[in-house]
Amino acid sequence: MIQASVCTIGDEILIGQVVDTNSSRIARALGEAGIPVRSMVSVGDSREAILDALRRELSKSSIVITTGGLGPTKDDITKDVLGELSGSTRMVENPQQREIMEQILSSRGLQVLESNRRQAWVPERCEVIPNKLGTAPIMSFTADNGSVLYALPGVPHEAAGALPDVLEHIRRRFAINDICHRNVMVYGLAESALSELIAPWEDALPPEIHLAYLPDPLKGIRLRLSIYSGTSAKENALIDSELEKLKSILGNRIYSDADDTLEATVGRIFKENGLTLAAAESCTGGEIAHLLTTVSGASEYFLGSVTSYAIKVKEEVLGVPAETIEKFGVVSEEGAIAMAKGVRRLLGSDYSVATTGLAGAEGDGRNPGGTVWIAVAGPNGEKAHKFSYHNDRKRNIQRFAATALDFLRLFVLSELNA
């Protein structure tokens, strides 16, 4: 089976100054194309480290993809190292990349410097795939053993933009086996609880199906079912059969049978049913509104939100009675419901969701840190529930917002199916 390695290059990754998102994006694209990734490595801006890593990976993988080290500054040494690795004795200019580079810099009102011009020069023994989004070309090298190395820019949007062309190049060079990935998105269960709940189903899976648990604070848990060989029709039929069994176990804990998000799922429910939504946020500080508006077309159903962080805003904007806060506290079932009813009334939406809680570690005398009350309101009434998480402040806010979207999803579905 054809396998790949991914290598990120740059001191900034090793010291934690930059988060490496390229590796996961590349690995995912390769996996979807039927090419499993056998290893991921990161190396600094050192000639010896880069050479050692690439020689090792080229000896073990048919495809090696690197990112980083192709910029115009002196610490960007990857291109020179690739020239040495490929046995190229000189650099040659690539006219197509030079033209792209000049157009990009000119459109930004920037002067074309000599350091920029050098980016269009490549080792003579490489094949160039033009980088339409940046100044550094994408380079392809063929090793003596037939393995192929692709060098991509490290800028994330440029690396992502290069992947379709790189994958097309790979398909022309290699015979790729069929692969089938299916994702099931689950929310509201811890990974350990989910594993225990579906253990009998997992134990009975056909041997060719591989199951992976992929937790995410905003998405819940993605269950990925994979088959790495066979015909697509046969693979899909087998996985479909197993998914039906899984759905009978998990029910509405599954919010999507695609690689999806809670905000997109909520959006579809509201859009398909012609409903509108508003939000009132205290402890989530606008995170719910942010998530909802990352979905294209959200303006069709999401009317807006009120970030009522201060008690004054809760009372004077949302109309939460002062006596409710005085009697029950800000972080309470009664307070959350009053916020949800208030924003629904204020913005005239069909449904609303509200959050009030303590994202930090400190409690308020009534509730420990990590507590959130989530309320939803709709045409037929309101509902609230208390949740507790024990993460840092940022992660708690993410969990609060994701849980609020799931709580809203279940509430609306229950009313639509009533």
C-alpha positions, 0 to 999 in steps of 0.5 A: 500500500502507498504510504505517506510521511508529513514533515514540517520545517521551522524552529518556530514550530519546535519552540511552540511559537507557531501551532502546526495546523498544516500536518493535520490538514495534509494528513486529512487530505491524504487519507480522504484520497486513499493514502494513509500517513505513516509518520509525522515529523517536525524539524528545525531550520538545520541543514543536518536535521532536514537532510536526516529527516527527509532521507529517512522518510523517503526510504520508508514512504512513497510520498513525503510532503514538507511544509515550511522554510521556503520564504525570502529570509536567510533562515529559509534554507529548505530549498537549498537543502532540497537542492543538495538532497536531489543532487542539483548543482545549480538553481534555475528560474521558474518564469511562471512562479516569477510572474505570479510573485510579481503580480501578487506583490504588485497587487499589494503595492509592494516593491519586488525585492531581490529576496523575492526574486530569489523565491522563483529560483528552484533546484534544476532537478525539480518539477514545479507546481505553480503556487497561485496563492503565494510567492514560493513555488511548490516543488516535486522531487523524485528520489532514486528509489522512486519515492516522491517529495513535495515541498509546500510553503509553510503559510497555512492558506498557501499549503491548503491551496496547494493540496488539490494540485499536489493530490492530482500530481500524486494520482498521476504518479501512483496507483492509489487503493480505494479507501472509505472513511465515514464520520459520525458526530456524537455530543453529550458523552465522555469518550470513556462513556461512549466507548463503554456504551458501544463496546458490544457493537465495536467488538462485533465490527467486521475486521476490515472496518477500523474505528477511531475516536476523535474528541473535540471540545466544540464538536464532541466526539467524531467516530470515524469508520474506515476501510482501506481496500476494496470497491467503493460500493462494497465498502459503503454498503458495509459501513452503512449497515454498521451505521444503522446499528450504531444509530439504534444504540446512540439515537439523538446523541448522534447529531450528524453522520457526516464530518460536521459541526454543531453550529452547522447542524443547528443551522440546517434545522432552523433553515429547513423549518423556517425558524429564527433564533436569538441568543443571550450570552453572559459567561460565553461572551459571544462564543455562541454567536461567533459559532453560529455566524461561521456558517454560510447563510446564518443570516437567514435564521440567526437574528442576533445576540445580546452579550449581557455580561453585566447585571445591568445589561441583564436587567435593563436590556433583557428585562431580567427582574432584579428580584430574580437575580437577588433571590436566585443569583445570576448563575441560576435556572431562573436567571437563565430562563429569564435571559432566554425569554428576554432576548426572544421577546427583544428580537422577536425570534421563534427560539432563543438560547441563553447562558449564565455561568462561571467560566473561571476556577472560582465559584460564587458562593452558590456554584463552583467554578465551571458551572453553567446554566443553559436555557432555551425558550420557544413557542411552547415554553422554556427549559433549563439545565445545569452543566459542570466542566473542569477545564481552564477558562478558555476551554470552559467557554468553548464547552459551554457554547457547544453544549448550549448549541446541542441543548438547543438542538435537542429542544427544538427537535423534541418540539418539531417531533412532538 
